[in-house]
Amino acid sequence: MKKVLIPVVAALLASTAVAGEQTEPAAVSAQAEQNLLIGLASDNVGLQESAAYMLGEMSSDRAVIPLMRMLRSERASARIVAALALCRIGDARGVYAVKRASSFDDDAQVRQRCAWFYEKYVEPGSFAFMTKAPEVPGQLASR
């Protein structure tokens, strides 16, 4: 088993090194974006949410529509990650969807996170978070 595995690993490393020397950084970035978009369409929850996060970090304009679809997911965690990614990208369509979710999502935690992301990344001062010291630790000021 080890005799077969060593040449296979060596061949993979050699092909990666050769391919790495010939590709441009823009091509690598475009390929990474394409792979993350494929991951966003996956049924694997962890892969989908990780891909959404990374697309937000990359500010991928191509991910706006799939992320808006993810913002309507059944899972609250997926909606939160999609909202973060959309606010990081900053596209007007996605930002508007996050702002609407901050008011109308069924889950209170999702509404709060959407409002916080909108406040932090899009329009500071739009939501009145912690405007004065809360009387009870962890309590947020009302809008």
C-alpha positions in Angstrom: 0.0 0.0 0.0 2.8 2.4 0.9 4.7 1.6 -2.3 1.7 2.7 -4.4 0.8 5.7 -2.3 4.3 7.4 -2.4 4.5 7.7 -6.2 0.9 9.0 -6.3 1.6 11.7 -3.7 4.9 12.6 -5.4 3.1 12.9 -8.8 0.4 15.1 -7.3 3.0 17.4 -5.7 5.0 17.7 -8.9 1.9 18.5 -11.0 0.8 21.1 -8.4 4.3 22.7 -8.4 4.4 22.9 -12.2 0.8 24.2 -12.4 1.5 26.8 -9.7 4.4 28.2 -11.7 2.4 28.7 -14.8 -0.8 30.3 -13.5 -1.4 34.0 -12.8 -2.7 35.1 -9.4 -5.9 36.4 -11.1 -6.6 33.0 -12.6 -6.1 31.3 -9.2 -8.4 33.8 -7.6 -11.1 33.2 -10.3 -10.7 29.5 -9.9 -11.0 29.8 -6.1 -14.2 31.9 -6.5 -15.7 29.4 -8.9 -14.9 26.5 -6.4 -16.5 28.5 -3.6 -19.6 29.1 -5.7 -19.8 25.4 -6.3 -19.4 24.8 -2.5 -22.2 27.3 -1.9 -24.6 25.1 -3.9 -23.5 22.0 -1.9 -25.9 20.0 0.4 -23.1 19.8 3.0 -24.1 22.5 5.6 -20.5 23.1 6.8 -19.1 23.5 3.3 -22.0 25.7 2.3 -21.6 28.1 5.2 -17.8 28.1 4.9 -18.0 28.9 1.2 -20.5 31.8 2.0 -18.1 33.2 4.5 -15.1 33.1 2.2 -17.1 34.6 -0.7 -17.9 37.5 1.6 -14.2 37.9 2.5 -13.4 37.9 -1.2 -16.2 40.5 -1.9 -17.4 38.3 -4.8 -20.1 40.0 -6.9 -20.9 36.7 -8.5 -22.1 35.4 -5.1 -24.8 38.0 -4.4 -27.8 36.1 -5.9 -26.8 32.7 -4.4 -26.3 34.4 -1.0 -29.6 36.1 -1.2 -31.1 32.7 -1.8 -29.2 31.4 1.2 -30.7 34.3 3.3 -34.1 32.6 2.9 -32.7 29.2 4.1 -34.5 27.2 6.8 -31.4 27.1 9.0 -30.8 30.2 11.1 -27.0 29.7 11.0 -27.0 29.8 7.2 -29.1 33.0 7.2 -26.6 34.6 9.6 -23.6 33.7 7.5 -25.3 34.8 4.3 -26.2 38.2 5.9 -22.5 38.7 7.0 -21.2 37.8 3.5 -23.8 40.1 1.8 -22.8 43.0 4.0 -19.1 42.4 3.4 -19.7 42.4 -0.4 -21.7 45.6 -0.2 -23.9 45.1 -3.3 -27.1 47.2 -3.0 -29.4 44.2 -3.7 -27.8 42.1 -1.0 -27.6 44.9 1.5 -31.3 45.7 1.0 -32.1 42.0 1.6 -30.2 42.0 4.9 -31.8 45.3 6.0 -35.3 43.7 5.4 -34.2 40.5 7.2 -33.2 42.7 10.2 -36.9 43.7 10.5 -38.8 40.7 9.2 -36.9 37.4 9.9 -38.8 34.9 12.0 -35.8 34.3 14.3 -34.9 37.1 16.8 -31.2 36.1 16.7 -31.1 36.4 13.0 -32.8 39.8 13.1 -30.3 41.0 15.7 -27.3 39.7 13.7 -28.6 41.2 10.4 -29.0 44.6 12.1 -25.6 44.3 13.6 -23.9 43.4 10.3 -25.7 46.2 8.6 -24.7 48.7 11.3 -21.0 47.5 11.2 -20.4 47.1 7.5 -22.9 49.2 5.6 -24.3 52.2 7.4 -22.9 53.0 10.9 -25.4 54.7 13.1 -28.4 53.1 11.4 -29.4 51.0 14.3 -29.1 52.2 17.9 -27.0 49.5 19.5 -25.8 50.1 23.0 -26.4 53.8 22.8 -26.1 54.0 26.6 -24.9 51.6 29.2 -27.5 48.9 29.6 -29.1 48.4 33.0 -28.9 44.7 32.7 -25.7 43.1 31.4 -26.2 41.9 27.8 -29.3 43.9 27.2 -29.5 45.9 23.9 -31.0 49.3 23.6 -34.1 49.4 21.5 -34.3 50.9 18.0 
